[in-house]
Amino acid sequence: MISKLGKEIAERGLSSLLLTPRVGLEVERQRIDKNGKISKFPYPNNIGDQQTNQWITNDFMQTMSEVVTPVADGWSQALNYLEKMSNILRAGLADGEYLWPLSMPPALPLDRSQVDVAHASEEKRRYFFTWLKIHPLEEATPCGFHINIGFNSNMVAKLGLSQQEQNDLYLQIAQGFLRYRFVFTYLFGASPLAEQNYFISQEGPDHLVRSIRQSHWGFGTKFDGDFSSLENYVRRIHDGVESGVLLAEHDFHSPVRLRGQGNAADLLTSGITHLEVRPLDLYPWSSVGISSDALALTVLMASFLAVENPPEFDLAKSNEQNEEVALEAPGAPTRYEDEIRAFLEKLRNFTAQLQLGQDYYELLDRITKMVDDPALTVSGRLVGQIHDNSLLSFGVRQARAFQSRSRQALNVYTGFGKNNTLTADELRQILD
């Protein structure tokens, strides 16, 4: 059953605007050498100053490159931006250097002091080294995919939505993504094992799983947000920083984050502008780190969650479901198969009610097949690529293929070395 807002969107013919949100993408990937080891090559020189380039930078490790796209009109344009941005990064890699296509890092050195922490600003490096006093380094090394998604401004204007109404809708969608996080983990979990020397400070799972990264063995800071209201969300983060559980606001690594202008407290005055959705492992069969189906499903889910009459939200239950799914064997049916089928049926009904088109029916058909046969999930497919309890040969083979494809690209932007301060509008003009 869709809400009054959903019916209004349908009656006024605004479905296409609902399905064309503002989308920005972020992807982290490790740089490796031809043997699949952490790269020792210098930072790519075509990107300019890594401390001032906001579009291609590095994360915790000097070899952990992050690409950020400008905001696009819809997910298809965002994917196009991401491919072009990834080609810029790949063009700057040394001969024999590649981007590792998996979320879990390649083999780490036993001597963690050999890992080069990112040459970021003084403030950021201080944060990194303080973080390392509390957490083992390996917990900072998995890479992932973040989808920033915000309402289409034309839809907001046509519906006359106030900032408070938008805030409420964003909170409702955030709760929905957390509620159905286990669906992402079942379908797209892609970290069934850890490579050599990852688990040295603790024992890891004793069997292949759907996603180490999406389990409690994932990123180091375990701190739940409070999504019951915007005020409680802001207060929870503030209290986490004040108590020292969080070193800073960006130490809050929820699978979904509310975003706006400035810091968390500014959300109370300026409002939520978009959500940052973060429950996706890297998709190793894509040169950009995500499949178009995963991105299209995310947008479809966000649209549905905006106009559903939501059930009661229970974050603890959602976390428990996701943990169970993350640690299931990749090729086995999930315990929550019935719940996933019921949710997909809701999406199918929503697609019919708002007449969203054949593309979305076909998307849901492909997703349903992954529920019918767990071997078709990403983790299920990865199992066949494991040799000697490692994905090294597969990862290197994919990395080389993507690098080779990238070399065929024409008119790759070369100006970052001269201009590190491009605005979003300037970068969009270059990428369009």
VMD Tcl script that draws the C-alpha trace (Angstrom):
set ca {
  {0.00 0.00 0.00}
  {1.52 3.30 -1.05}
  {1.07 6.53 0.89}
  {-0.94 9.61 0.05}
  {2.25 11.15 -1.34}
  {2.77 8.16 -3.62}
  {-0.76 8.46 -4.97}
  {-0.24 12.17 -5.61}
  {3.00 11.45 -7.48}
  {1.16 8.91 -9.65}
  {-1.86 11.15 -10.27}
  {0.30 14.13 -11.26}
  {2.56 12.09 -13.54}
  {5.71 12.69 -11.48}
  {6.93 9.09 -11.40}
  {9.79 9.82 -13.79}
  {11.05 12.56 -11.45}
  {10.83 10.21 -8.47}
  {12.99 7.70 -10.38}
  {15.49 10.40 -11.45}
  {17.04 11.51 -8.17}
  {20.28 13.42 -7.79}
  {23.04 10.79 -7.55}
  {26.70 11.07 -6.63}
  {29.00 8.06 -6.40}
  {32.12 7.29 -4.36}
  {34.31 4.23 -4.83}
  {37.45 3.15 -2.98}
  {39.98 0.76 -4.53}
  {43.46 -0.40 -3.58}
  {46.34 0.11 -6.01}
  {48.28 -3.10 -6.62}
  {51.29 -4.25 -8.63}
  {51.28 -6.90 -11.35}
  {51.59 -9.66 -8.74}
  {48.59 -8.50 -6.76}
  {50.60 -7.02 -3.90}
  {49.99 -3.61 -2.35}
  {51.53 -1.11 -4.75}
  {54.84 0.55 -3.95}
  {54.55 2.95 -6.88}
  {54.24 6.65 -6.05}
  {50.93 8.44 -6.02}
  {49.63 8.96 -9.61}
  {51.16 12.19 -10.89}
  {48.28 13.13 -13.22}
  {45.97 13.84 -10.30}
  {47.90 16.72 -8.81}
  {47.93 17.45 -5.09}
  {46.14 14.65 -3.27}
  {45.33 17.01 -0.41}
  {43.38 19.49 -2.54}
  {41.79 17.36 -5.26}
  {38.34 16.53 -3.89}
  {37.42 14.31 -6.85}
  {40.28 11.79 -6.83}
  {42.05 11.35 -3.54}
  {43.19 8.63 -1.15}
  {41.64 7.23 1.97}
  {43.29 5.57 4.96}
  {46.19 4.06 3.05}
  {48.32 5.88 0.51}
  {47.41 3.13 -1.95}
  {43.65 3.33 -1.26}
  {42.42 5.56 -4.07}
  {38.97 7.10 -3.91}
  {37.03 8.48 -6.87}
  {34.13 10.88 -6.25}
  {31.74 11.94 -9.00}
  {29.91 15.25 -9.18}
  {26.18 15.00 -8.58}
  {24.35 13.68 -11.64}
  {20.74 13.71 -12.77}
  {19.88 10.06 -12.31}
  {21.90 6.89 -11.81}
  {22.74 6.28 -15.47}
  {24.52 9.62 -15.84}
  {26.29 9.03 -12.53}
  {27.65 5.71 -13.80}
  {28.90 7.44 -16.93}
  {30.69 10.03 -14.80}
  {32.23 7.28 -12.70}
  {33.62 5.43 -15.70}
  {35.25 8.60 -17.02}
  {36.65 9.47 -13.59}
  {37.99 5.92 -13.16}
  {39.70 6.18 -16.55}
  {41.42 9.37 -15.37}
  {42.77 7.52 -12.34}
  {43.83 4.50 -14.36}
  {45.61 6.73 -16.88}
  {47.88 7.90 -14.07}
  {48.86 4.46 -12.82}
  {52.40 3.27 -13.38}
  {53.20 0.57 -15.91}
  {52.37 -2.70 -14.15}
  {50.04 -1.03 -11.64}
  {46.31 -1.76 -11.38}
  {43.19 -1.20 -9.28}
  {42.26 -4.18 -7.10}
  {38.58 -5.00 -7.85}
  {37.62 -6.59 -4.51}
  {36.49 -5.07 -1.24}
  {38.81 -7.07 0.98}
  {42.42 -5.95 0.45}
  {45.12 -8.05 -1.17}
  {47.65 -9.68 1.15}
  {48.80 -7.25 3.82}
  {52.34 -7.22 5.24}
  {52.80 -8.94 8.60}
  {54.75 -5.89 9.71}
  {51.99 -3.28 9.72}
  {54.56 -0.48 9.89}
  {55.25 -1.17 6.22}
  {51.78 0.12 5.34}
  {51.98 3.73 4.22}
  {49.24 5.82 5.82}
  {47.71 8.34 3.42}
  {49.69 11.53 2.88}
  {46.68 13.64 3.74}
  {46.37 16.94 5.57}
  {47.96 17.24 9.00}
  {44.55 17.08 10.66}
  {43.50 13.97 8.73}
  {46.80 12.16 9.37}
  {46.48 12.96 13.07}
  {43.05 11.34 13.00}
  {44.39 8.26 11.16}
  {47.21 7.69 13.64}
  {44.93 8.25 16.62}
  {42.50 5.74 15.12}
  {45.34 3.21 14.82}
  {45.94 3.42 18.56}
  {42.43 2.05 19.10}
  {41.91 -0.31 16.15}
  {44.03 -2.82 14.25}
  {45.08 -1.44 10.87}
  {43.37 -4.18 8.85}
  {39.96 -2.89 9.88}
  {40.60 0.30 7.90}
  {41.64 -1.47 4.70}
  {38.40 -2.88 3.16}
  {37.04 -0.81 0.29}
  {33.46 -0.19 -0.68}
  {30.94 1.76 -2.66}
  {28.88 4.72 -1.47}
  {25.77 6.05 -3.22}
  {24.69 9.60 -2.43}
  {21.04 10.05 -3.35}
  {18.80 13.11 -3.07}
  {15.36 14.13 -4.25}
  {14.95 15.55 -7.73}
  {14.62 19.31 -7.18}
  {11.89 19.60 -9.82}
  {9.82 17.00 -7.98}
  {10.30 18.82 -4.68}
  {9.15 22.07 -6.30}
  {6.11 20.55 -8.04}
  {4.98 18.86 -4.83}
  {5.73 21.93 -2.74}
  {7.58 19.89 -0.12}
  {8.81 21.89 2.86}
  {12.24 21.24 4.36}
  {10.58 19.50 7.31}
  {8.64 17.23 4.96}
  {11.83 16.41 3.11}
  {13.62 15.68 6.39}
  {10.85 13.29 7.40}
  {10.98 11.50 4.04}
  {14.76 11.16 4.16}
  {14.52 9.66 7.65}
  {11.85 7.24 6.42}
  {14.03 6.17 3.49}
  {17.10 5.82 5.73}
  {15.14 3.56 8.09}
  {14.01 1.51 5.09}
  {17.54 1.04 3.78}
  {18.65 -0.11 7.23}
  {15.62 -2.40 7.50}
  {16.42 -4.05 4.18}
  {20.20 -3.93 4.44}
  {20.25 -7.74 4.57}
  {18.79 -7.78 1.04}
  {21.85 -5.94 -0.27}
  {24.13 -8.26 1.66}
  {22.45 -11.38 0.27}
  {22.42 -10.19 -3.34}
  {25.64 -8.20 -3.59}
  {27.86 -9.29 -0.70}
  {31.25 -9.88 -2.30}
  {33.81 -10.57 0.41}
  {33.63 -14.31 1.16}
  {37.17 -14.50 2.51}
  {40.13 -12.43 3.60}
  {43.53 -12.65 1.94}
  {46.79 -13.57 3.65}
  {47.76 -11.71 6.85}
  {44.42 -9.96 7.26}
  {43.31 -11.73 10.43}
  {46.36 -11.59 12.67}
  {45.01 -9.62 15.64}
  {41.87 -11.77 15.85}
  {40.40 -14.93 14.37}
  {38.14 -14.56 11.37}
  {35.29 -16.80 10.19}
  {36.07 -20.50 9.86}
  {34.12 -20.85 6.61}
  {33.36 -18.88 3.45}
  {30.72 -16.22 4.03}
  {28.68 -13.81 1.94}
  {30.41 -10.68 3.21}
  {33.13 -10.20 5.78}
  {32.96 -6.47 5.16}
  {29.24 -6.28 5.96}
  {29.60 -8.38 9.12}
  {30.93 -7.43 12.55}
  {34.41 -8.08 11.10}
  {33.93 -5.08 8.82}
  {35.08 -1.52 9.39}
  {36.44 -0.93 12.86}
  {34.14 1.67 14.43}
  {31.00 -0.11 15.66}
  {28.56 2.62 16.62}
  {24.85 2.60 15.82}
  {23.07 5.80 14.94}
  {19.65 6.85 16.20}
  {17.29 7.24 13.27}
  {14.12 7.78 15.30}
  {14.23 11.53 14.61}
  {16.63 14.08 13.18}
  {17.18 15.55 16.65}
  {18.06 12.14 18.09}
  {20.35 11.39 15.14}
  {22.34 14.57 15.74}
  {22.39 14.07 19.52}
  {23.61 10.49 19.17}
  {26.61 11.52 17.04}
  {27.38 14.45 19.34}
  {27.32 12.16 22.38}
  {29.56 9.65 20.59}
  {32.19 12.33 19.97}
  {31.87 13.80 23.47}
  {32.32 10.39 25.10}
  {35.33 9.54 22.92}
  {33.65 6.52 21.32}
  {33.88 8.47 18.06}
  {37.11 10.35 17.39}
  {35.24 12.74 15.10}
  {31.90 12.93 13.30}
  {33.33 11.20 10.23}
  {34.18 8.25 12.50}
  {30.47 7.42 12.35}
  {30.36 4.61 9.78}
  {26.69 3.72 9.62}
  {25.47 1.81 6.54}
  {23.33 4.90 5.91}
  {24.16 8.48 6.85}
  {22.05 11.64 6.74}
  {23.90 14.35 4.84}
  {23.59 18.11 4.48}
  {25.67 21.25 4.43}
  {28.31 21.37 7.16}
  {28.44 19.15 10.23}
  {25.76 17.03 11.87}
  {24.40 19.88 14.01}
  {23.80 21.92 10.85}
  {21.20 19.35 9.78}
  {18.88 20.83 12.40}
  {18.89 24.25 10.73}
  {19.76 23.62 7.08}
  {18.04 20.26 6.74}
  {18.92 16.97 5.06}
  {19.99 17.32 1.42}
  {20.66 13.66 0.63}
  {21.43 10.23 2.01}
  {24.73 8.40 1.81}
  {23.94 4.72 1.27}
  {26.91 2.47 2.10}
  {26.01 -1.26 2.31}
  {27.63 -2.37 -0.96}
  {30.84 -4.34 -1.43}
  {32.77 -3.74 -4.64}
  {31.36 -5.65 -7.60}
  {34.40 -7.38 -9.12}
  {32.93 -7.87 -12.60}
  {32.59 -4.14 -13.16}
  {35.47 -1.80 -13.95}
  {33.80 0.93 -11.84}
  {33.05 -1.28 -8.82}
  {29.26 -1.54 -9.02}
  {26.78 -3.27 -11.30}
  {24.09 -1.24 -13.02}
  {21.52 -3.61 -11.48}
  {22.70 -2.80 -7.95}
  {22.52 0.92 -8.64}
  {19.13 0.71 -10.36}
  {17.78 -1.37 -7.46}
  {19.05 1.22 -4.97}
  {17.18 3.99 -6.79}
  {14.05 1.86 -7.10}
  {14.20 1.06 -3.39}
  {14.69 4.71 -2.42}
  {11.66 5.66 -4.54}
  {9.52 2.94 -2.99}
  {10.66 3.71 0.56}
  {9.68 7.36 0.06}
  {6.06 6.49 -0.66}
  {5.38 3.33 1.36}
  {3.46 3.19 4.60}
  {6.42 1.87 6.58}
  {6.29 -0.78 9.32}
  {7.75 -0.10 12.75}
  {11.52 0.38 12.65}
  {13.76 -1.81 14.82}
  {17.47 -1.14 14.23}
  {18.65 -3.93 16.53}
  {16.56 -6.47 14.63}
  {17.85 -5.13 11.30}
  {21.45 -5.42 12.45}
  {20.86 -8.98 13.64}
  {19.31 -10.00 10.32}
  {22.16 -8.50 8.35}
  {24.80 -10.19 10.51}
  {23.15 -13.57 9.99}
  {22.97 -13.11 6.22}
  {26.53 -11.79 6.00}
  {27.88 -14.93 7.69}
  {25.83 -17.45 5.74}
  {27.60 -19.74 3.28}
  {27.64 -18.07 -0.18}
  {25.98 -20.91 -2.05}
  {23.30 -21.67 0.53}
  {19.74 -20.35 0.61}
  {19.31 -17.54 3.09}
  {17.29 -17.93 6.24}
  {15.42 -14.80 5.17}
  {14.41 -16.00 1.72}
  {10.71 -15.48 2.41}
  {11.30 -11.93 3.63}
  {13.34 -11.07 0.51}
  {10.66 -12.52 -1.77}
  {7.97 -10.53 0.04}
  {10.00 -7.34 -0.34}
  {10.59 -7.94 -4.04}
  {6.86 -8.46 -4.46}
  {6.28 -5.06 -2.84}
  {8.71 -3.52 -5.33}
  {6.95 -5.29 -8.19}
  {3.55 -3.97 -7.05}
  {5.01 -0.49 -6.67}
  {6.42 -0.69 -10.21}
  {2.96 -1.62 -11.50}
  {1.13 1.06 -9.51}
  {3.36 3.89 -10.72}
  {3.79 2.38 -14.21}
  {7.57 2.55 -14.01}
  {8.15 0.47 -17.12}
  {9.51 -2.79 -18.45}
  {13.12 -2.08 -17.46}
  {12.22 -2.34 -13.78}
  {10.18 -5.52 -14.23}
  {13.17 -7.09 -15.95}
  {15.47 -5.85 -13.19}
  {13.26 -7.49 -10.57}
  {13.16 -10.69 -12.63}
  {16.97 -10.83 -12.61}
  {17.07 -10.15 -8.88}
  {14.45 -12.85 -8.23}
  {16.60 -15.41 -10.03}
  {19.35 -14.65 -7.51}
  {16.92 -15.58 -4.75}
  {15.89 -18.75 -6.59}
  {19.53 -19.78 -6.99}
  {22.09 -18.48 -4.43}
  {24.89 -19.48 -6.82}
  {23.84 -16.47 -8.94}
  {24.51 -14.00 -6.12}
  {27.82 -12.17 -6.24}
  {29.33 -14.17 -3.38}
  {27.95 -17.36 -4.93}
  {29.70 -16.58 -8.20}
  {32.94 -15.67 -6.43}
  {33.19 -19.10 -4.83}
  {34.04 -20.56 -8.24}
  {36.96 -18.14 -8.54}
  {38.66 -19.18 -5.29}
  {41.92 -21.13 -5.61}
  {44.07 -22.14 -2.66}
  {41.72 -20.21 -0.38}
  {42.46 -16.99 -2.23}
  {40.95 -14.73 -4.88}
  {44.38 -13.41 -5.88}
  {44.54 -14.83 -9.40}
  {40.96 -13.76 -10.13}
  {41.52 -10.27 -8.74}
  {44.70 -9.70 -10.74}
  {43.08 -11.04 -13.91}
  {40.11 -8.68 -13.53}
  {42.35 -5.73 -12.64}
  {44.48 -6.25 -15.76}
  {41.43 -6.59 -18.01}
  {39.93 -3.36 -16.68}
  {43.23 -1.52 -17.11}
  {43.49 -2.76 -20.70}
  {39.95 -1.60 -21.44}
  {40.69 1.78 -19.91}
  {43.62 2.33 -22.29}
  {41.19 2.30 -25.21}
  {39.33 5.36 -23.89}
  {39.66 8.51 -25.98}
  {39.71 12.10 -24.73}
  {40.55 11.24 -21.12}
  {40.78 14.40 -19.03}
  {44.38 15.39 -18.23}
  {43.91 18.66 -16.38}
  {43.89 17.61 -12.75}
  {47.62 18.05 -12.48}
  {47.17 21.74 -13.27}
  {43.80 22.44 -11.66}
  {42.93 20.67 -8.41}
  {40.10 23.00 -7.51}
  {37.50 22.24 -10.16}
  {33.95 22.97 -9.05}
  {31.22 20.40 -9.56}
  {29.78 22.41 -12.44}
  {33.19 22.67 -14.13}
  {33.79 18.95 -13.76}
  {30.33 18.10 -15.08}
  {31.02 20.15 -18.20}
  {34.23 18.18 -18.76}
  {32.55 14.81 -18.22}
  {29.33 15.43 -20.17}
}
mol new
graphics top color blue
foreach p $ca { graphics top sphere $p radius 0.5 }
foreach p [lrange $ca 0 end-1] q [lrange $ca 1 end] { graphics top cylinder $p $q radius 0.2 }
display resetview
